[in-house]
Amino acid sequence: MQDHVLKRIDDLISRGNAAARSQSPQDYWMKDVVEAQSWFSSAANAIHQVAPPGSFYMAELKRIVEHEQLNGGFPISSIKKLLGLLQSVQHEAQAGLLVKLEDQVVALAFDDFLDHATQYHKAGKLKEAAVLGSAVLEDTIKRIARKSEIAVNGMSLEPLIDELTKRSVFTQVKAKRLKSYAAVRNHALHAEWEKLDIRDVGAQLSGLRELLDEHLWR
């Protein structure tokens, strides 16, 4: 995760701790509503930016920010709960676990895409299968490249595959196979349906399952 994001979370935790300490043990509501609103919004936004959709963190964030008492102010307990959630997110992010969780959420969605693509393939719907498979291929290769700190902007699939091979993320054999999948993707992208073969699309779909298992699920 990028250093500036972790630095922002660290700053918010320091600010939240200072705000909580400024209250007396007898207080129920935060006295400075403007500061509480500012911090609460920033902390919630930071969690939203780094926590994967569908994760525990997003569900817990929703529960905290939708508490009915927030309609009348900011209970100290709500501030502390959000502060605790933010600290947990920080620890997970520093350990790289949020990135891994995000990969698994994405892999689950891609699995669904590939299920649909496989059904199209079995039904002989070449175009539909190729388009879905190609979308998964492109996003997955770029996601793997980002994990390897490779800038993906403006780069096509083959140069990315070459760069990942140089860094030993892919073997030469794997790279050759991925480039054949990229060729299927290029034909689908340019609607060159006459250049597509049902067997090549099938090989692409099977290979993508393997790619997800090796690089996103683990």
N, C-alpha and C positions, 0 to 999 in steps of 0.2 A: 504494500500500500504506500502511496506517495507520502514523503516526509512532511509536506506542508499540511496534509490532512491530519496526520497524527499530531502535529504541532498545534493545529487548531483545536483538536479534541483536548489536548493537554491544557491549553489556555482556558477552555470552557470549564474543565474540572476545577482548576484553581479558582476561577471566578465563582463557580457554584459553591465550593467549600467556604469561600470568604463570605458569601451571602448567607449561607446557613449559620455560620459562626456569629454573624452580626445580630442574630435574634436571641432573645432570652428563652430559657427552657419553658417558661410559662406561655409563650406566644403560640397561637394556633395559625394565624395568618401572617404572611410576609408583609412587612410594613411598607417597603418601597415597591409598590405595584408596577411602576414603570420599569425598574431594573429587573424585577421578577419576570415580567412579560418578555423583556428583551432577552434575558438569559434562557428562559424556557423555550422560546421560539428558536433561538440559535442552537441549543442543545438538541432539540427535537429534529431540526433540519440536519444537523451533523450525523445523527444516527440514521436518518432516512437516506443520507447520501452514501453511507458505507455498508449498511446492513442489507443483505440480499432480500428481495421480495419473497414472502412466504416463510421467512425465518422466524424463530422465537422472538428475536429482537424487535421485529416489526409488529408482531402481535402484541408484545408487552408495551411497546411505544403507543400503540393505538389505545390500549386499555388505560394508560396513564393520562394521555392528552384528552381523552373523552370522558374523564371523571366529571360527574355532574357538579361537584363543588367548585370546579374551575369557573363556573358561570358567575360566582360571587367574589372571586379573588383568587389568591394563590395560597392554599394551605402549605405549611412548611413540609408536611409529610409528602405532598406531591413533588415538591422541589427535591427532597431527599431521594425519593424513588427514581426520579429521572436522573439525578446525579449518580445513583448506584448503577443504573442501566448504562449510562455513559461510561462509567469506569469499567464495567464489564466489557463493553464494546472495545474500549481502548486495549484491554489486556488481550482479547481475542485477536484484534488487529495486529498488535505487536508480535503475536505468535504466528501470524500468517493464517489463522484458522478461518477468518472471514473470507479470504480469497478462495480457500478450499471449499467452503460452504457455498459460495457464489457459483463456483465451477459445477458443483453437484446439482444446484438448482437449474442451471443452464443445461446441464447434461440431461436432466429429467425432461425438460421441455424439448430438447433435440431428439430424445428417444421417441417422444410422441410424434414429432415430425417424421421420423424415420419409419415409425409404424404405419403412418398414412401413406408414405412413399412406397413402402413395401406392398401395401394393399393395391395401390395403383399399378405397381409393377406386375403383380400377379394377375391383375385384370387386363394387362396389356396396354395400359394407359401410359405410354412412354413419356409424353411431354410432361404430364403432371408429376410423375416419379422423378424425372430428371431435374425439374425446377426445384422441388422440395429438397432433394438430396444435395443439389448444388448450393442452396442457401445454407444448409448445415455445414457443408465443406468450407465455404468461405469464412463464415463466422468462427468456426472451430480453429482453423489455421491461424487466423488473426488473434484469437484469444491465446493460443499457445505461444505465438510470437510475443505478445505483450508480457506474458509471464516470463519470457526470456529476455525482457527489456529491449525488444527490437521495435523501432518505430514503424508502424504499419501504414501511416498516412501516405497515400500516393503510390504504394507498392502493390503490384499484382501478385497473384498467388505463387507463380513459379519462382520469382526472386525471393519471396518469403520462405518457400520450401528450401531453396538453395542455402539461404542464410541459416536456417534451422539445422540443416545438414552439416554445415561448417561447424556449428556449435555442438554437434553430436547429439542433438535432440532427436533427429531422425537418422537412421542408417541409410546407406546408398540405395539399398533394395527398397526400403520404405519410401524414400524420396521418389524413386522411379514410379512406384505404384501410385503415389499421391499425385504426381504429375499427369498420370493417365486419368485420374479422377478430375483433375483440373481441366483436362481437354474436354471431358463430358460437360463440365460446368460452362466452358466457353461456348460450346455448341448450343447449349440450352439458353445461355444469356443472349446470344445473337439469333435465336430462333432458327438455327440451322438443323432443323429436325431430320433432314435427309441424311445427315452425317452421324446421327445417333444410332447405336445398336442396343437392343434390349439386353444383351449379355453384358455390355459395358456398364450400363446403368445398374444392373444387378450387382456387378462387382463393386461399383462405387458404393452402393448402399451397405453391402456387407463390410467393406473396408472402413466405412464411417463408424459402424458399431465398434469396431476394434480401436479406432482412433479415440473415440469418446472414452472407452474403457481404460486406455493407457494413459490419457492425458487430462481428463476432466473428472472421472469418477474416483481416481486414486488420490 
